[in-house]
Amino acid sequence: MIRPWQLEFLRSAFVMESDVSDIADVDIWIEEIRSENEATIRQKPIADLDKWKLEPLSGNLSHVTGRFFTIEGITVRTNWGSVAEWDQPIIRQPEVGILGFIVKKIAGQLHFLVQAKIEPGNINLVQLSPTLQATKSNYTQAHMGTKPAFLELFTKTASSHILVDQLQSEQGARFLSKRNRNIIVEIDEDRGIELPTNFRWFTLGQLKKLLRRDNLINMDSRTVLSSISYGTGTQDVADVLKILFFENESDGKLLISALKGDQGYRDFNYILSWITALKTQYELEVRPKGLSAVREWGYYDGEYRRFDGRFFKVIGVSAQVRGREVSAWDQPMVQPTQSGLIAFLLKEIDGVIHFLVQAKLEPGNFDIIELAPTVQCLTGDFRSGKSEYYVPYLEEVLSAPSDAVLFDAHQSEEGGRFFQESNRSMLVLVDERFDVSVHGNYCWMTLGQLYRFMEFNNYLNMAARSLISCISFV
Amino acid sequence: MIRPWQLEFLRSAFVMESDVSDIADVDIWIEEIRSENEATIRQKPIADLDKWKLEPLSGNLSHVTGRFFTIEGITVRTNWGSVAEWDQPIIRQPEVGILGFIVKKIAGQLHFLVQAKIEPGNINLVQLSPTLQATKSNYTQAHMGTKPAFLELFTKTASSHILVDQLQSEQGARFLSKRNRNIIVEIDEDRGIELPTNFRWFTLGQLKKLLRRDNLINMDSRTVLSSISYGTGTQDVADVLKILFFENESDGKLLISALKGDQGYRDFNYILSWITALKTQYELEVRPKGLSAVREWGYYDGEYRRFDGRFFKVIGVSAQVRGREVSAWDQPMVQPTQSGLIAFLLKEIDGVIHFLVQAKLEPGNFDIIELAPTVQCLTGDFRSGKSEYYVPYLEEVLSAPSDAVLFDAHQSEEGGRFFQESNRSMLVLVDERFDVSVHGNYCWMTLGQLYRFMEFNNYLNMAARSLISCISFV
């Protein structure tokens, strides 16, 4: 069944030209926002961070008010993978934030209200974010801070206008059980909104096109965009849509995969059983400990990092932004020390494109394993000779001929917590020589089957959702 | 879509007479099993339990080998309900058990392989359990104990024969994040199995009939039976099935509700958003603490209980069973000190029966709230004058006229951990005078919509699943 608003999303995904904004102007717009706001971001020793303290006994890093987030240690024990036990720092922020887009029909097409937003960790400083990015204290106005723009459109909207509303996880390797509410709210066509200069309307097709550029659409936008599904339809429906929306621009195969929610190479029931079996087999025990007790990590030169320099480190950052108002603050941030790569392998099976999905255990996961891309190297180095462990299917991704690469761009992690972290994101089509039988932690799914899991909490991880947001049917 | 095996389940649900077993003989069979096994179950002070120890510092109760389970303390903080913070003991058993039925076509009808099983906490000692009830050490044979009967049918079966395979939660008020794999495996029609005297085949219809008796079908059976869904179909399909399977025995309205997985009084998308909003609104923080530090609880007369005697207590039990082999062991068990009641209110809306579902927070929940029955009083007393708090919709359940009561029987909690705990379980139909607009923590759903959540982990709580297992279409 394809609902009316799913059809509207689909139509918008094919609209590349809009009367209200031209994506050719995006760079100029971003440059305007950047120059309106004079920003200085510089690194600073953690111990010198204003209003942040190292707790005397635990060594944990927290804000003097107890607000925002803390950086704590954990000990992880698991029977997944080759390392049975390790310590690491992790970001603890036990609250649910809101990431939301306002959408509205303009000239008959659904448009998304996008914000050009400055974050201290952003590559290029400004990236395009959802209409609303709010922490719980923002949206409950608990601390009487600045009220985020358009907040009331999300909190006072009749429920009938909520098109998407999901709780999705953050990165399980860096965040302890952190989740955000991903929401898309439609407002009436005739409802006028006065836009500040840092907000603009774009169609879904325009956003998909901008996603092909490096580090432009931020992580929060990508996770909300990934939540848009198009319903499930039969082959007939898919054929009709194909004719309606595009002629020779695309072969429509990804759209057909998107509408296949039930049957695929694997029956949905088989996939449910596969996940159940893995959650039964794998164990994950996460115990909190103080940062000062975390093995193989310590404070050096004002940073908190591993002795061997691997994976990531925690640094101190001092940010100052002078715009219409001046704000200045210090905060710790996570900075990767290695290059990251995420990729889905795609393969046509029985005429339908399938995604090779990995069941992956990460310490911050809510429910042991989540569905991840075929290759996800965010915490280990994937470059040849730089990694001490074998990554399945990495070779197929890196050696793919250029006409098999459907998508290839660098995408940033969230700039409020991660400092200049960007991961290469790829969709790679393999041919009939690629064996359809795969290792037990991997499973072929249609895009529609992935969307079906998306509706329920804690199934698809952030990296998988980020890649799915990059899929374009055009 | 209704799958072939879902149709087989549905057909079996209407079969009350089987060539292989007559439910009129069940009492005789159970009496045989009881007399073959001379069992002595008696209470004993916790401190005297053989092989169990109170840990010196924490006061936690654990087995000397570190196996089985522990009883520990927790501090709970939440903004749900009227009590913002409390301490309580909880059972910690961080592993996934298997609860499984073998099913097989006999004389053309699907039969379930049922075990008459002795558990120390069982009312009447013997209750009917699934084919397999195994802990992780049982099924991995980690400790070389007795291998459970029929284990190999579950572990060595080709995946194509797995009909149902779900991870479902235990009671969130008593267990800390405990889950079991609920599995139904079909074996070939011509596969002969030699049955020990404590195993018998029954149709789903026979089991549904036995569920109308008090404390006969155990909790483990009920949770697995609840996982059987029948697919989704249109009104037309439902009408055809109605004609196929029954004429004047039933009006088929519950079956129609069961097949409505998408549209109901509330759109499925609305329900997802309702759950997301509640999980965003409510917070649950559970921190471990030693039993000796748990406020308002302590050891008295060999039991661990609240000063005021409310809710439940932990007692020591010594069990001895002399059958073909002799086994004797001591263990702590949880015993309720108050009467329990669980009930769904049902109402016909637009010609389809809907269930009034409660979003309920319990400390052991995996994901903050789970979908619960309209009324669930397991931890508080529901009798008039005995309870200090108001229970919504309790009055409608207790004062329902007898022709509105579709189901009313006492059902037991799991007899391996709970001592003689039985809760009154009811399905009550309300009429058109009952207001369709309900409090924000409640939502009307079709049975098919409930089944849709059942497929995914951690949505329906144990009490809701227990009641759903009791639903009969006949």
Interface residues (C-beta under 8 A of the other chain):
Chain A: M1 R3 P94 E95 V96 I98 S159 I162 L163 D165 Q166 L167 R181 I183 D262 N269 Y270 L272 S273 W274 T276 A277 K279 T280 E283 E285 F366 D367 E455 F456 N457 N458 Y459
Chain B: M1 R3 P94 E95 V96 I98 S159 S160 I162 L163 D165 Q166 L167 R181 I183 D262 N269 Y270 L272 S273 W274 T276 A277 K279 T280 E283 E285 F366 D367 E455 F456 N457 N458 Y459
